[in-house]
């Protein structure tokens, strides 16, 4: 039975080679489009998520500003000023904080020999390393002893290190920050980052202990507060707790939305994930329309095949064949053609993906990512192929099964 099925299928395909090639090409191109669009859509989403996490994972940023509501005799417009000591005391006052750091941010001149650059200098504590993914590639990060002794030590971004030292080893070198000597204790590992706040990307920054920062530059109030909650799902609750505590210390309405600005990166990440999910669905739909054209072509050729084999169908029905058997036969032939074209399309798309993976275009890879034939890509493409193949197969199959055997035998 199976041998007869494939013999008839091959006979129909070989009988009209040009028609067969044109029909298969539509399915091949459609499958090729679906696979590549979904693969590249997924890789773009992953690449952008990785770059977004370069700034930090699960962090919340708070920016002291000024009040917009009167409170206990204070008129609106009162500056909200937070000291680093108040920030460091927060874990003992507010539950749910895993780690946090006060942060001072200012652009300052950094010089080594004849090289001088205006770069962002950040005054922070040791917890900043894990929250903001400023991981050392060489040397070490700022430690508690640096904080206690107000050491003039500096951790710098990889791009700043290249600009200042032009290939020399930066560790142990001394740079001048606004004329004050600092020893380089570490250089940040290269990372991908597509967003930031208050100043340059981390690769161009210098990081010093906030205790040293306040002692040298006289700043008493932080530029912002950065923290990560123990439970990422409770970030909003922890943020409210911090605002309520600071409102009692400083004197402002805890419900004032502008007294302390908040950037919850978790909320932004949720929006980011939703956007790229919709983006991938959109790409899949676009590719599906291309495959749908191929499915219409297959349905058309099978309608012609049904017409050519009308007498054969009539004979089968006359000798007792069930209409279900006729339906299954022509539906199976259509589905096999769709799967054959899909298999070729998969093979071609896998070759293209493999070629793209070998390209040395680092900047492009950082932005659009490296496409992969992941399970999501394969399953999505197969589902689209099966849905369109089922619809394309049922039309000619139902037409064949509904053939009147008497009229068929007269032809």
C-alpha positions, 0 to 999 in steps of 0.5 A: 500500500505504501509502495503504491502511494509513493509510486503514484506520488513520484509519477505525478511529480515527474509527469510535470517537472516544471510544475513540480519545481515551481510548486516546490520552490514556493514551499522551499522559499516559504520555509526558508523565510519562516526559519530565518525570520524567526531565527534572526528575530530571536537572536536580536531579542537575546542580543538586546537583552544581553546588552540591557543586562550590561547595565545591571540585572534586577536593579532599581535606581532612585534619583533624589530631586525636589518636592512637588507637594507641600508637607508639614509646613514645607512648601513644594520645591524643597530639594531632596538631599540624601547623604551616603551615610543615610543610604548605607544605613538603609538595609538595617531600616528597610527589609528586602534589600539584597545590596545597595550603593550610594553613587556620586557621578561627575565628569572630571579630567583624567590624565596620564602622561600627555593623554587627557580625557574628560570622563565620568567618575563614579563614587561607589561602594564594593556592592556596585560591582555585582549590581552593575556587572563591572567585573574586573578583567585585570586586578581587583575591584574596590574593597571595604579597606579602600572605603575605610581608609579613603584610599586614592585607588581607581578601577577603570573601564576597558575603553578608558584604559586603552585610551589612556595607556595605549596598550600598556598594562594599566595595573599599578599605574598612576593617573591624575583625576583633577590633578590628584594622583590615583593608583589603578587597581583594576580594569573592567572586563569588556561587556556589552551595554546599550543603556545607562544613566548619569554619564558615560557608558561604564567602559569609559568610566572611572570608579573610586570609593565614595568615601574618597570622593566626598573627602576630595570633592566635598560633595555631601549628597548623593547623585543617586541610590542603586539597590537590588531587592532580595526578591525581584518580584517585590522591587516596588514594595521595597522601593516604597519602603525606602521612600517612606523611610527617607521621607521621615528623615528628610521631610517630604510626602512619601506619596510625592511622585517627584521627590525621588525619581525611580527607574525600576529596570525590572519593569523596563525589562518586562516591557522589553520582553513583551516587545520582542515577543510581539516582534518575533510573532510579527516576523513569524506572521510575515514568513507564514504569508510567504509559506502560505503562497507556497501552500496555495501553489501546492493546493493548486497542483493537487487540484490539477492532479485530482482532475487528471486522476478523476477516472482512477478515483471513479474506479476505486469508488466503484469497486468499493473504496471508501471516500475516507480512503480517497481523502487520506490518499490525496491529503497524504500526497499533498502533505508529503510535498509540503514536507519535502519542500519544507525539508529542503527549506530547512536545509538551506536556512541551516546553511545560511545560519551556519555561514552567518555564525562564521562571519567576523562582524563583531559589531553586527553580532553584538547588535543582531546577535548570532542566529541559532537553529534553536528548539523554538525556531524549529518547533515554530517553523514546523507548526507553521508548515504543518498548519499550512500543509493541512489546509492546503491538503484538505482542499484537493482531498475533499474535492477528490473524496466528493467525486461522483463515481458514475460521472467519473467513469464517463470521462 
